[in-house]
Amino acid sequence: DASASDAQDESKRHGFLILSREDSTMVLQTGQEIMELDTSGFSTQGPTVYAGNIGDRKYIVQVSPLGIRLLEGVDQLHFIPVDLGSPIVHCAVADPYVVLLSAEGLVTMFVLKSDSYGGKTHR
């Protein structure tokens, strides 16, 4: 049944619009209406370098100048502080890889891996 398949695909989608400013990030939840999220696992106290899906669209990765956040919907699952000697200024994602570039030109890569319990963790 195509409509059941469409409904299932719809339930897997994340409906967020993330607006990054120089000193903060605004997270909007989209649906019938667009509403600002006041509380969530997203970092809003600084700019967002990158935000997108990872883990076959099950998770959201948010990269800030100081680290990586892994979220499932609005819930933060994991935060990895990343100290490259200077802030993160660019990010590229090719699921399950996350590649970061620092202001000083240092490149590092993270991989989303399955753990032995079937969940996902960064390593």
C-alpha positions in Angstrom: 0.0 0.0 0.0 1.6 3.2 -1.2 -0.1 5.5 1.3 1.1 3.4 4.3 4.6 3.5 2.9 4.4 7.3 2.4 3.2 7.7 6.0 6.0 5.5 7.3 8.6 7.6 5.3 7.0 10.8 6.7 7.4 9.6 10.3 11.1 9.0 9.7 11.7 12.6 8.5 13.1 15.3 10.7 11.2 18.6 10.4 13.7 21.2 11.6 15.0 24.5 10.2 18.2 25.6 11.8 19.2 29.2 11.5 22.8 30.0 12.4 23.9 33.4 13.4 27.3 34.7 14.4 26.7 34.2 18.1 23.7 31.8 18.4 21.5 29.3 16.6 17.7 29.3 16.3 15.9 26.0 15.9 12.5 25.9 14.3 10.3 22.9 14.1 8.4 22.6 10.9 5.0 20.9 10.3 1.6 22.4 9.9 3.1 25.5 11.6 6.7 26.7 12.1 7.5 27.1 15.8 10.7 28.0 17.6 11.9 25.3 19.9 12.8 26.7 23.3 14.2 23.5 24.7 15.9 20.7 22.8 19.2 18.8 22.5 20.4 21.3 19.9 23.1 23.7 20.8 21.7 27.3 20.5 24.3 29.2 22.5 26.7 29.6 19.5 26.8 29.3 15.8 26.1 26.1 13.9 28.8 25.1 11.3 26.7 22.2 9.9 23.5 20.3 10.6 22.1 17.4 8.7 21.0 13.8 8.7 23.3 10.8 9.4 22.8 7.1 10.1 20.5 6.5 7.2 18.4 9.6 8.2 17.7 8.2 11.7 19.9 10.7 13.4 20.8 14.4 13.2 24.4 15.6 13.5 25.0 19.3 14.5 28.5 20.6 14.3 29.5 23.7 16.3 32.9 25.4 16.4 33.7 23.3 19.5 32.2 19.9 18.9 29.7 17.4 17.4 26.2 16.7 18.7 24.3 13.5 17.8 20.5 13.8 18.1 17.5 11.6 17.6 14.7 14.1 16.9 15.1 16.8 19.6 16.9 14.5 22.1 20.7 14.8 22.3 22.2 11.3 22.4 25.9 12.3 22.5 28.2 15.3 22.5 31.9 15.0 21.4 34.0 18.0 22.3 36.6 18.5 19.5 39.8 20.3 20.3 41.8 20.9 17.1 43.7 23.9 18.5 41.3 26.3 16.7 37.5 26.4 16.1 35.8 24.1 13.5 35.0 26.2 10.5 33.7 23.6 7.9 32.1 20.2 7.9 31.3 17.7 5.1 29.2 14.6 5.7 29.0 11.4 3.6 27.1 9.1 5.8 28.5 7.6 8.0 31.6 9.9 7.8 31.9 13.4 9.2 34.9 15.4 8.2 35.8 18.6 10.0 38.2 21.4 9.1 39.6 23.8 11.7 40.4 27.4 11.2 44.1 26.5 11.2 43.6 23.9 8.4 43.6 20.7 10.4 41.3 18.0 9.1 39.8 15.2 11.2 37.2 12.5 10.5 34.6 10.8 12.7 32.6 7.7 11.8 29.1 6.8 13.1 29.4 3.1 14.1 27.0 0.5 15.3 27.7 -0.8 18.8 27.2 -4.4 19.9 23.7 -3.6 21.2 22.5 -2.4 17.8 22.5 1.2 18.8 24.8 3.9 17.2 27.7 5.7 18.7 30.5 8.0 17.5 34.0 6.7 17.5 
